[in-house]
Amino acid sequence: MSLHRPLGRRGFLLGGAAVGAGALLTACTGNEPAQSSSTPAQQAALAGTDNDQPGPKVVIGFSAPAADHGWIAAIAKNAEEMAKRYPDVEFRPVEPTNDINQQISAVESLIQAKVDVLVILPNDGEQLNQVARKAMEAGIPVVNLDRIFPDKLSYRTWIGGDNYGMGVAAGHYIGKKLKEKGVTDPVILEIQGIATLPLTQERSKGFADALRTYGYSVTDQQDAKFTVESGTQVASNLLQAHKKIDAIWNHDDDQGVGVLAAIKEAGRNEFFMVGGAGSANAMREIKSGTSVLEATVTYSPTMAGSAIKIARLIAQGKGMSDLVENEVPQSITLASETVTRENVDKYLPLGFES
């Protein structure tokens, strides 16, 4: 794979450093060939490798939760579509499930099949930690996608979104706008996904930390389990409990379908709302300019395509060609971006359908 191109839709944004180093080196050496004054490591980094060229065959096992949620469905789609790009990759997904024990059994079946590398998005990182560790001990590298295993010995590389950064982005959008309006004691509501997940707790911490810089805090917080139905119920309860609201942050655009339905049913529009993940339907709401939903902070499912690329590199003993190092990094965190009406056209083609 050539990582001079972005990985997936979001990309790693790492190539600029190597390119910048190359430009500086050329500028400093006058008429001499650049390689004459560079180290072997610099020469290798600047030359890169065409990692997209076919290599040894790789069997990639893949396990994720059931695709009963737009974001999870997009995860599976991105992984499968990326695998199809490589003639040297055999993609071996197991039946997606929301049952912890069934996912453990499915991963064990991939271990027994002796796949070359595993990509796992666990329903719960804590509960699947041991089976991932079992794979690593069997010599099968694990690429841990999104929900992290607590034990670093249970995965070779983790890749996922910036959950803390999502909260920070949402907090800054809300805090800045309320401060500009001169609001001194705002009612700020937070609708989480699954409250017990570390990713949700990181999002909430980032949100609280960002709001604190404006002198604000969360008034009320409930979790909606990442489902449309629960989103509707939780939003209805919060709307009934608070007769005046200034702002809402909803962690997840899929459950946001239910949240928006409840808001429209209640006929409330005295507040503005920020979403999370970056679904296409949320972006269309933002673009309309008629919705309480003014922004969403991204958490792109294209990370699954990047996970497949990384798994292939690891199995083939390759590094990332835009980096000097010979090995794929142990951890890759993607950026969270804020989508508003001003830039929505740029992000809309990247959105997933809820």
Secondary structure, 3 states (H helix, E strand, C coil): CCCCCCCCCCCCCCHHHHHHHHHHHHHHCCCCCHHHHCCHHHHHHHHCCCCCCCCCCEEEEEECCCCCCHHHHHHHHHHHHHHHCCCCEEEEECCCCCCHHHHHHHHHHHHHCCCCEEEECCCCCCCCHHHHHHHHHCCCCEEEECCCCCCHHHCCEEEECCHHHHHHHHHHHHHHHHHHCCCCCCCEEEEECCCCCHHHHHHHHHHHHHHHCCCCCCCEEEECCCCHHHHHHHHHHHHHHCCCCCEEEECCHHHHHHHHHHHHHHCCCCCEEEEEECEHHHHHHHHHCCCCEEEEEECCCCHHHHHHHHHHHHHCCCCCCCCCCCCCCCEEECCCCEEECCCHHHHHHHCECC
